[in-house]
Amino acid sequence: MIQGAYLVLLSIAGCFGQDDFATLQEMLDHNVERYKLIGVDVGAFSANGEWLLRGQSGERVYQEGTPISDKDMFIMGSAGKSMTSTMAARVVAQGFINWNTTTKEIFHDTGLFDVHESYWPSTLEQFISHGSGAPGLDVVVDEYYDMVDYIFNKTSWEADFDNRPARVFLSKTLLENEVTVPQGTYLYSIGGFTVAGTMLELATGKTYEQLMMEELFEPLGMDGCGFGPTTTDPSLPPVQPWGHLGDQWGVNIAAVTPGPYANVASPMIPDGGLHCNLDSWNNYLAMHLREDEDFLPKDIWEYIHNPITQNFYGFGWMFDSSNPLTGKTLNHGGTDGHNFAQCFLIPRFGVGINIGLNQAGVMSQGSLQGAGFGKVLEWIGTHMLGKEIGAELRKIAEDTMYDDSLPH
C-alpha cells in the first residue's frame, strides 16, 4: 500500500518540475556551481533500500579538481545520534540495561564516582533524547574548558584505542555538578550522548566502538561507516572529501586540512563522531523505514519512533507531525563545523532522503550555500512527492538548522 501511494505521488510530482532541470545531475551541477556548495552526494530511497534518485556533483577539495564519488564518506555529526540510540535499543532489547536505568544506579551506587543528587533521576533514554538536564554548548564552553582540553588531549583514532577512561572523566565532570535544567526539559546537550555511551559501556563491559560494530555496522552491512575523520591524510589529491570554511557569500572559502584534531574528540564519538558513505547510511535508514523485526522487536521500534522530550525529540530524531500531507516525519542534521549531513524519513510514503556535503555554510541563515542546499532539497522532494512536500521538507530543514537551540 505504501509503495502504491508513492507511485501515485511520483506520477503527480512529475508535473511540478522546479527550475525546469531535465535531470537530477543537471540540477546538482547547476546548484553546486551557482551556490558554491563545493561537493554534494544526495539520494532518495525506498523502504527496501532501493535508490529512487541518486547523484553527486562538485569536488573533494574546492578548486582542486578531484570529483566527489558515490563511495565518498561524509561526517555525520549529530545526524549520527540516532545510530547511537539504535545501538542502545539493541542493548536494551538484550536486557543489559533499561531505558529508565539512572545515573545513580550506574555511576553513584557502584562507587565509580559521586553523582550530584539533582542528576540521580536522569535516565539512559533522557540522555539520548536531550531531556537529562545535561548542559548545552554555552555552558560546556564557558565552564568545562578543562574537560574539553582533556578529551582532545586523549584523542586517538587508532583502531584498538580505548576511550572508556576519558568517557568516564567526561561523565564525572558533567554529573558531579547540578543539572542545567530539570529532567524532561528539552536542552540540546553537548556530552549527553557520551554519558549514555558510557552507561552502555559499563552495562555491557564493551567499548562503544565494539557495540556499534557488533550491533549496527556489521549486521546492517555498513562497511562504509566508521569513527572520527573520514581521513587524516593531508596529501593531494585527496582520498576523501575535506571540510570547508567560508563566509556567507561564498567569496572566501578555505579547505580544512585533515588531521587527528580536525573533527570531534574521540571520547565524544557517541555525540557526533561517526562518518558514512551514502550506501551504508541508506542501509541503516531504510531499516528504520521498514522497522525490521528481525533487528528489533516491534514494541521497541514503536517506542524509539516517538518523541520522549517535549513532544518533538527522542532517540536522536526530531519528529514533526504538523503537516497532515506528510504525516509524521523523522529528521536530523549534523556538522563538525565544516561538513554537513542531513536525513529525512517519511514513513507514510515509505521513502527517505540523505545528503552529505563537505561544507557547513548551509547552516548560516541567509547564506549563499544555505540557499543552494534548500534548492537541492526542495527539488528532490518535489520530484519524489510533489511540490507541497518538497517545500515542506525545505521548511523543516531550515527551521531546525537555524534554530539557535539546535547546535547539531
C-alpha positions as CSV (number, residue, x, y, z in Angstrom):
1,M,0.0,0.0,0.0
2,I,2.8,2.4,0.9
3,Q,4.6,1.6,-2.4
4,G,1.4,2.2,-4.3
5,A,0.8,5.6,-2.6
6,Y,4.4,6.5,-3.5
7,L,4.0,5.7,-7.2
8,V,0.8,7.8,-7.4
9,L,2.6,10.7,-5.9
10,L,5.6,10.2,-8.1
11,S,3.4,10.5,-11.2
12,I,1.8,13.7,-9.9
13,A,5.2,15.1,-8.9
14,G,6.4,14.9,-12.5
15,C,4.1,17.7,-13.3
16,F,5.9,20.1,-10.9
17,G,9.4,20.5,-12.2
18,Q,11.3,23.0,-10.1
19,D,13.7,25.4,-12.0
20,D,12.9,23.2,-15.1
21,F,16.0,21.0,-14.8
22,A,15.7,17.9,-17.0
23,T,17.7,15.6,-14.7
24,L,19.0,15.3,-11.2
25,Q,22.5,15.7,-12.5
26,E,21.7,18.9,-14.3
27,M,20.1,20.3,-11.1
28,L,23.1,19.3,-9.0
29,D,25.7,20.7,-11.3
30,H,23.9,24.0,-11.6
31,N,23.3,24.5,-7.9
32,V,26.8,23.3,-6.8
33,E,28.4,25.9,-9.1
34,R,25.8,28.7,-8.6
35,Y,25.7,28.4,-4.8
36,K,29.3,27.3,-4.0
37,L,28.2,24.0,-2.5
38,I,31.7,22.6,-3.2
39,G,30.7,18.9,-3.0
40,V,27.4,17.1,-2.7
41,D,26.2,13.5,-2.6
42,V,22.5,13.0,-2.3
43,G,20.0,10.2,-2.6
44,A,16.3,9.3,-2.1
45,F,15.4,5.7,-1.3
46,S,12.5,3.4,-0.6
47,A,12.0,1.2,2.5
48,N,13.6,-1.8,0.8
49,G,16.8,0.3,0.3
50,E,16.4,0.9,-3.5
51,W,17.7,4.2,-4.7
52,L,14.9,6.2,-6.3
53,L,17.2,9.1,-7.0
54,R,21.0,9.4,-6.6
55,G,23.6,11.8,-7.7
56,Q,26.9,13.6,-6.9
57,S,28.5,16.8,-8.0
58,G,31.4,19.0,-7.1
59,E,34.8,18.4,-5.7
60,R,36.5,16.8,-2.7
61,V,38.6,20.0,-2.2
62,Y,37.5,23.4,-3.5
63,Q,39.1,24.2,-6.9
64,E,41.5,21.2,-6.7
65,G,39.6,19.1,-9.3
66,T,39.1,15.7,-7.7
67,P,35.4,14.9,-8.1
68,I,33.0,13.7,-5.4
69,S,32.4,9.9,-5.9
70,D,29.4,7.7,-5.0
71,K,31.6,5.9,-2.4
72,D,32.9,9.0,-0.6
73,M,32.3,9.3,3.1
74,F,30.8,12.2,4.9
75,I,30.9,13.4,8.5
76,M,27.6,12.6,10.1
77,G,27.9,15.0,13.1
78,S,24.7,14.8,15.1
79,A,22.9,13.1,12.2
80,G,24.6,10.0,13.7
81,K,22.9,10.5,17.1
82,S,20.1,8.1,16.1
83,M,22.7,5.5,15.3
84,T,23.9,5.6,18.9
85,S,20.3,5.4,20.0
86,T,19.5,2.4,17.8
87,M,22.6,0.6,19.1
88,A,21.3,1.4,22.6
89,A,17.9,-0.1,21.7
90,R,19.6,-3.3,20.7
91,V,21.4,-3.4,24.1
92,V,18.1,-2.7,25.9
93,A,16.4,-5.5,23.9
94,Q,19.1,-7.9,25.1
95,G,18.5,-7.0,28.8
96,F,21.8,-5.4,29.7
97,I,20.2,-2.2,30.7
98,N,16.8,-0.5,30.7
99,W,15.6,2.8,29.2
100,N,14.9,4.0,32.8
101,T,18.3,3.0,34.3
102,T,19.6,6.0,36.1
103,T,23.0,7.7,36.6
104,K,22.6,7.0,40.3
105,E,22.4,3.2,39.6
106,I,25.2,3.1,37.0
107,F,27.8,5.6,38.5
108,H,26.9,6.5,42.1
109,D,25.6,3.3,43.7
110,T,28.5,1.4,42.1
111,G,31.0,3.7,43.7
112,L,32.6,4.8,40.4
113,F,32.1,8.4,41.3
114,D,29.7,10.7,43.2
115,V,26.8,12.0,41.1
116,H,25.1,15.3,42.1
117,E,21.8,14.5,43.7
118,S,20.0,16.6,41.1
119,Y,21.2,14.1,38.4
120,W,20.1,10.9,40.3
121,P,16.8,10.6,38.3
122,S,18.4,11.1,34.9
123,T,17.9,8.0,32.7
124,L,19.5,6.4,29.7
125,E,16.6,7.4,27.4
126,Q,16.8,11.0,28.6
127,F,20.5,11.3,27.7
128,I,19.7,10.2,24.1
129,S,16.7,12.5,24.0
130,H,18.1,15.8,25.2
131,G,16.0,15.7,28.3
132,S,18.5,14.6,31.0
133,G,19.4,18.1,32.4
134,A,22.9,17.9,30.8
135,P,24.3,21.3,29.7
136,G,24.3,22.8,26.3
137,L,27.1,24.2,24.2
138,D,27.3,27.6,26.0
139,V,27.8,26.0,29.4
140,V,30.3,23.5,28.2
141,V,32.4,26.2,26.5
142,D,32.2,28.6,29.4
143,E,32.6,26.3,32.4
144,Y,34.1,23.0,31.2
145,Y,37.0,24.1,29.1
146,D,39.4,22.0,31.1
147,M,37.3,18.9,30.3
148,V,37.4,19.9,26.6
149,D,41.2,20.2,26.7
150,Y,41.4,16.8,28.4
151,I,39.3,14.9,25.9
152,F,41.2,16.3,22.9
153,N,44.5,15.5,24.6
154,K,43.2,12.0,25.0
155,T,42.1,11.7,21.4
156,S,43.3,8.9,19.2
157,W,42.0,7.3,16.0
158,E,43.9,4.0,16.4
159,A,41.5,1.1,15.8
160,D,42.2,-0.5,19.2
161,F,42.4,2.7,21.3
162,D,40.2,2.5,24.5
163,N,38.3,5.7,25.0
164,R,36.5,4.5,28.1
165,P,38.6,6.2,30.8
166,A,38.1,9.6,29.1
167,R,34.4,9.0,28.7
168,V,34.2,8.3,32.5
169,F,36.1,11.5,33.1
170,L,33.6,13.4,30.9
171,S,30.6,11.8,32.6
172,K,32.0,12.6,36.1
173,T,32.7,16.2,35.1
174,L,29.2,16.8,33.9
175,L,27.3,14.8,36.6
176,E,29.1,16.0,39.7
177,N,27.5,19.4,39.1
178,E,23.9,20.4,39.3
179,V,21.6,19.8,36.4
180,T,21.3,22.8,34.0
181,V,17.6,22.4,33.5
182,P,15.1,20.0,35.1
183,Q,14.7,16.5,33.7
184,G,12.2,16.3,30.8
185,T,13.0,19.9,29.7
186,Y,14.5,20.0,26.2
187,L,18.1,21.3,26.1
188,Y,20.3,20.2,23.2
189,S,23.2,18.8,25.3
190,I,26.8,18.6,24.5
191,G,28.1,15.4,26.0
192,G,24.7,13.8,26.9
193,F,25.0,11.1,24.3
194,T,28.6,10.3,25.5
195,V,27.2,9.9,29.0
196,A,24.7,7.4,27.5
197,G,27.5,5.7,25.7
198,T,29.4,5.4,29.0
199,M,26.4,3.8,30.7
200,L,26.2,1.3,27.8
201,E,29.9,0.5,28.1
202,L,29.6,-0.1,31.8
203,A,26.5,-2.2,31.4
204,T,28.0,-4.5,28.8
205,G,31.7,-4.5,29.5
206,K,32.3,-3.5,25.9
207,T,33.5,-0.3,24.3
208,Y,31.1,2.0,22.5
209,E,33.1,1.2,19.3
210,Q,32.7,-2.6,19.8
211,L,28.9,-2.1,20.4
212,M,28.5,-0.1,17.3
213,M,30.3,-2.6,15.2
214,E,28.6,-5.6,16.6
215,E,25.0,-4.2,16.9
216,L,24.8,-1.9,14.0
217,F,27.6,-1.7,11.4
218,E,28.2,-5.4,10.9
219,P,24.5,-6.7,11.0
220,L,23.5,-3.9,8.5
221,G,26.4,-4.2,6.1
222,M,27.5,-0.6,6.9
223,D,31.1,-1.1,5.8
224,G,31.3,2.5,4.6
225,C,30.8,3.8,8.1
226,G,33.4,4.4,10.8
227,F,34.6,6.5,13.7
228,G,36.1,10.0,13.6
229,P,37.5,11.8,10.5
230,T,36.9,10.3,7.1
231,T,40.7,10.6,6.6
232,T,43.7,12.0,8.4
233,D,45.7,12.0,5.2
234,P,46.6,15.6,4.3
235,S,48.1,14.7,0.9
236,L,46.8,15.7,-2.5
237,P,45.0,14.5,-4.5
238,P,42.6,14.0,-1.6
239,V,41.5,10.4,-0.8
240,Q,38.2,11.7,0.8
241,P,36.3,15.0,0.8
242,W,37.8,17.7,3.0
243,G,35.7,20.0,5.1
244,H,35.5,23.7,4.2
245,L,35.0,27.0,5.9
246,G,33.7,30.1,4.2
247,D,31.8,33.4,4.5
248,Q,28.0,33.6,3.9
249,W,28.5,35.0,0.4
250,G,30.7,32.1,-0.7
251,V,33.5,34.5,-1.7
252,N,36.2,33.3,0.8
253,I,36.4,29.5,1.0
254,A,39.1,27.6,2.7
255,A,39.6,23.8,2.9
256,V,40.3,22.3,6.3
257,T,43.3,20.1,6.1
258,P,42.6,16.6,7.5
259,G,44.2,15.6,10.8
260,P,43.5,13.9,14.1
261,Y,42.1,17.1,15.7
262,A,40.1,18.4,12.7
263,N,36.8,17.0,13.9
264,V,35.4,15.8,17.2
265,A,37.4,14.4,20.1
266,S,37.4,10.6,20.1
267,P,35.9,10.2,23.6
268,M,32.8,12.1,22.2
269,I,32.2,9.9,19.2
270,P,28.7,8.9,20.7
271,D,27.7,12.6,20.4
272,G,28.7,13.2,16.8
273,G,31.8,11.3,15.7
274,L,30.6,8.9,13.1
275,H,31.1,9.0,9.3
276,C,29.4,7.1,6.5
277,N,29.1,6.9,2.8
278,L,25.5,7.2,1.5
279,D,25.1,3.5,0.6
280,S,25.8,2.4,4.2
281,W,23.7,5.2,5.6
282,N,20.9,4.1,3.3
283,N,21.2,0.5,4.8
284,Y,20.6,2.0,8.2
285,L,17.8,4.5,7.3
286,A,15.8,2.1,5.1
287,M,15.8,-0.4,8.0
288,H,14.2,2.3,10.1
289,L,11.5,2.8,7.5
290,R,10.6,-0.8,7.3
291,E,11.0,-1.4,11.1
292,D,12.6,-4.8,10.6
293,E,11.5,-7.0,13.4
294,D,14.5,-9.3,12.9
295,F,16.6,-6.4,14.0
296,L,14.5,-5.0,16.9
297,P,11.2,-6.2,18.5
298,K,8.0,-4.4,17.3
299,D,7.4,-2.7,20.7
300,I,10.9,-1.2,20.7
301,W,10.5,0.1,17.2
302,E,7.3,1.8,18.2
303,Y,9.0,3.2,21.3
304,I,12.0,4.8,19.6
305,H,9.9,6.2,16.7
306,N,8.1,8.5,19.1
307,P,9.4,11.6,20.9
308,I,10.4,11.5,24.6
309,T,11.2,15.1,25.3
310,Q,8.6,17.9,24.9
311,N,6.7,16.0,22.1
312,F,9.3,16.6,19.4
313,Y,12.7,15.0,20.2
314,G,13.7,11.4,21.1
315,F,16.4,8.8,20.4
316,G,18.4,11.0,18.0
317,W,15.4,12.1,15.9
318,M,13.4,15.3,15.5
319,F,9.8,14.5,15.0
320,D,7.3,16.7,13.1
321,S,3.7,15.8,12.7
322,S,2.4,19.3,11.9
323,N,1.7,18.7,8.2
324,P,-1.2,16.3,7.5
325,L,0.1,15.8,3.9
326,T,3.3,14.2,5.0
327,G,2.2,12.7,8.3
328,K,4.9,12.2,10.9
329,T,8.5,12.8,9.7
330,L,11.8,12.0,11.3
331,N,14.8,14.1,10.5
332,H,18.2,15.2,11.8
333,G,21.1,17.2,10.6
334,G,24.7,17.3,11.8
335,T,28.0,19.1,11.5
336,D,31.5,19.3,12.8
337,G,31.7,23.0,11.8
338,H,33.0,22.4,8.2
339,N,30.9,19.4,6.9
340,F,27.2,18.8,7.0
341,A,24.8,15.8,6.7
342,Q,21.0,15.6,6.8
343,C,18.5,12.9,6.6
344,F,14.7,12.7,6.3
345,L,12.3,9.7,6.8
346,I,8.7,9.9,5.6
347,P,7.1,6.7,6.9
348,R,3.7,7.4,5.3
349,F,5.2,7.1,1.9
350,G,8.0,4.7,2.7
351,V,10.7,7.0,1.4
352,G,13.7,8.8,2.8
353,I,16.4,11.3,1.7
354,N,20.1,11.5,2.8
355,I,22.6,14.1,1.8
356,G,26.3,14.8,2.6
357,L,28.2,18.0,1.9
358,N,31.8,18.9,2.6
359,Q,31.0,22.4,3.9
360,A,28.8,23.7,6.7
361,G,27.9,27.1,5.3
362,V,24.4,25.8,4.7
363,M,23.8,26.3,8.5
364,S,24.3,30.1,8.3
365,Q,21.0,31.8,7.8
366,G,20.8,33.9,4.7
367,S,24.0,32.3,3.3
368,L,24.5,31.6,-0.4
369,Q,25.3,27.9,0.4
370,G,22.2,27.7,2.6
371,A,20.0,28.9,-0.3
372,G,21.6,26.3,-2.6
373,F,21.1,23.5,-0.1
374,G,17.4,24.4,0.2
375,K,17.1,24.4,-3.6
376,V,18.6,20.9,-3.8
377,L,16.4,19.5,-1.0
378,E,13.2,21.1,-2.4
379,W,13.9,19.8,-6.0
380,I,14.4,16.2,-4.6
381,G,11.3,16.4,-2.5
382,T,9.2,17.9,-5.4
383,H,10.3,15.3,-7.9
384,M,9.6,12.5,-5.5
385,L,6.4,13.5,-3.8
386,G,5.1,16.8,-5.3
387,K,5.6,20.5,-4.9
388,E,3.9,20.9,-1.5
389,I,6.0,18.2,0.1
390,G,9.2,19.5,-1.5
391,A,8.6,22.9,0.0
392,E,7.7,21.3,3.4
393,L,11.0,19.4,3.6
394,R,12.9,22.5,2.8
395,K,11.0,24.4,5.6
396,I,11.6,21.6,8.1
397,A,15.4,21.6,7.3
398,E,15.6,25.4,7.6
399,D,13.6,25.6,10.8
400,T,15.9,23.1,12.5
401,M,19.2,24.4,11.0
402,Y,18.5,28.0,12.0
403,D,17.1,27.3,15.5
404,D,19.7,28.6,18.0
405,S,18.8,25.8,20.4
406,L,20.0,23.2,18.0
407,P,23.7,23.4,17.5
408,H,23.9,20.0,15.9
